[in-house]
Every structure is written in structure tokens, then in C-alpha cells.
Amino acid sequence: MSDPKSQPGKPKGALGDLVKAESMIQLAIALPAGCVIGWLLGSWADRHFHTTWIGIFGILIGAAAGFIQIITTAKRFMKDPD
């Protein structure tokens, strides 16, 4: 059997550490970015449709999308800690 650490598609050494760091940066950016994008789209829709509630709904949808991204990234990182 082959050693799991010698898989050809996985970066090793310093490059592997950079890939892990990039995944952690994704975790830090996902939620705020989702909220900001949802707020921007919601406020645009508020102006377009002359309402006041779509911006708040956009923030909530953006937060949910951010949490989904965080969970997906964390699952991938926890499954493959090397």
C-alpha cells in the first residue's frame, strides 16, 4: 500500500502550509463578505422596488451563505488535516 502522505495531487511543505493558511483566511472573510454582498443587493432591491425590508432580508441571506461557506471549508479542513 502507498503512504497517504505521498499522494500526487497534494501540495507538500511550505506550499501545503500556504494552502492551509488560505483556507483559514476564507473562514475569516466568508461571513462579513456574505453580509456585505447581501446588504448591497438588498439595498439596491429596496431602491428599485421602493421597500424597506429587502435590505435586512439580504443581510440575513448573506449571513446564511457565509455560514454555509464556513461550514463547508471547515469540513474540508477537518477531513484532511495534513
Buried (B, 14 or more C-beta within 10 A) or exposed (E): EEEEEEEEEEEEEEEEEEEBEEBEEBBEEBBEBBBBBBBBBBBEBBEEEEEEEBBBBBBBBBBBBBEEBBEEBBEEBEEEEE
